[in-house]
């Protein structure tokens, strides 16, 4: 699974919005937050069009991960 996660994260450089990703509902902020689901794993990442960057904020297993720390993750990139 580690290799699959690494490959999926690497692929975000070419396609930051793959079909299996989902935009996370957050207040209208820049950058755009998305999550990528791979089996029981979630990759939470931010896309900044202005800076042309993708920041991986978290790679977590679900359950128990419930996105309750999104505010804290947002603060790490601002």
The 8 nearest C-alpha neighbors of each residue, nearest first, counted from 0:
[[1, 3, 2, 4, 5, 37, 38, 40],
 [2, 0, 4, 3, 5, 6, 7, 40],
 [1, 3, 5, 4, 0, 6, 7, 8],
 [2, 4, 0, 6, 1, 5, 7, 37],
 [5, 3, 7, 1, 2, 6, 0, 8],
 [4, 6, 2, 8, 3, 7, 9, 1],
 [5, 7, 9, 3, 8, 4, 2, 10],
 [8, 6, 10, 4, 9, 5, 3, 11],
 [9, 7, 5, 11, 10, 6, 4, 12],
 [8, 10, 6, 11, 7, 12, 5, 13],
 [11, 9, 7, 12, 8, 13, 6, 14],
 [12, 10, 15, 14, 8, 13, 9, 7],
 [11, 13, 10, 14, 9, 15, 53, 8],
 [14, 12, 11, 10, 15, 9, 16, 17],
 [13, 15, 11, 16, 12, 17, 10, 9],
 [16, 14, 11, 12, 17, 13, 46, 53],
 [15, 17, 14, 20, 18, 11, 21, 33],
 [18, 16, 20, 19, 14, 15, 11, 35],
 [17, 19, 20, 16, 21, 35, 14, 15],
 [20, 18, 17, 35, 21, 36, 16, 37],
 [21, 19, 35, 17, 18, 34, 16, 33],
 [20, 22, 34, 33, 23, 35, 19, 18],
 [21, 23, 33, 32, 24, 34, 20, 31],
 [24, 22, 33, 32, 25, 21, 34, 31],
 [23, 25, 22, 26, 32, 33, 27, 21],
 [26, 24, 23, 27, 28, 32, 69, 31],
 [25, 27, 28, 24, 29, 23, 31, 32],
 [28, 26, 25, 29, 31, 24, 30, 32],
 [29, 27, 26, 30, 31, 25, 32, 73],
 [30, 28, 31, 47, 27, 46, 32, 48],
 [29, 31, 47, 46, 45, 28, 32, 48],
 [30, 32, 46, 45, 29, 47, 33, 28],
 [33, 31, 45, 23, 44, 22, 30, 46],
 [34, 32, 22, 23, 21, 44, 43, 45],
 [35, 33, 43, 42, 21, 20, 44, 41],
 [34, 36, 20, 42, 41, 19, 43, 21],
 [35, 37, 41, 40, 38, 34, 42, 20],
 [36, 38, 40, 39, 41, 35, 4, 42],
 [37, 39, 40, 36, 41, 61, 60, 0],
 [38, 40, 61, 60, 37, 41, 36, 62],
 [41, 39, 60, 37, 38, 59, 61, 36],
 [42, 40, 36, 59, 58, 35, 60, 43],
 [41, 43, 58, 35, 34, 57, 44, 36],
 [44, 42, 34, 57, 56, 33, 55, 41],
 [45, 43, 55, 56, 33, 54, 32, 34],
 [44, 46, 32, 54, 31, 53, 30, 33],
 [47, 45, 53, 31, 30, 52, 48, 32],
 [46, 48, 30, 52, 49, 50, 51, 53],
 [47, 49, 51, 50, 46, 52, 30, 31],
 [50, 48, 47, 51, 52, 30, 29, 46],
 [49, 51, 52, 47, 48, 46, 53, 30],
 [52, 50, 48, 47, 49, 53, 46, 12],
 [53, 51, 47, 50, 46, 54, 48, 49],
 [52, 54, 46, 45, 47, 55, 44, 51],
 [55, 53, 45, 44, 56, 52, 46, 76],
 [56, 54, 44, 57, 43, 45, 53, 42],
 [55, 57, 44, 43, 54, 72, 45, 58],
 [58, 56, 43, 42, 55, 59, 44, 41],
 [57, 59, 42, 41, 43, 40, 60, 56],
 [60, 58, 41, 40, 57, 64, 61, 42],
 [59, 61, 40, 39, 62, 64, 41, 63],
 [62, 60, 64, 63, 39, 40, 59, 41],
 [61, 63, 64, 60, 65, 39, 40, 59],
 [62, 64, 61, 65, 60, 59, 66, 39],
 [65, 63, 61, 62, 66, 60, 59, 67],
 [64, 66, 67, 63, 62, 61, 68, 69],
 [67, 65, 68, 69, 64, 43, 70, 23],
 [68, 66, 65, 69, 64, 70, 71, 72],
 [67, 69, 71, 66, 70, 72, 65, 73],
 [70, 68, 72, 71, 66, 67, 73, 25],
 [71, 69, 73, 72, 68, 74, 67, 75],
 [70, 72, 74, 68, 69, 73, 75, 67],
 [71, 73, 69, 75, 74, 70, 68, 56],
 [74, 72, 70, 75, 71, 76, 69, 77],
 [73, 75, 71, 77, 72, 76, 70, 69],
 [74, 76, 72, 73, 77, 71, 56, 70],
 [77, 75, 74, 73, 72, 54, 56, 45],
 [76, 74, 75, 73, 30, 29, 72, 28]]
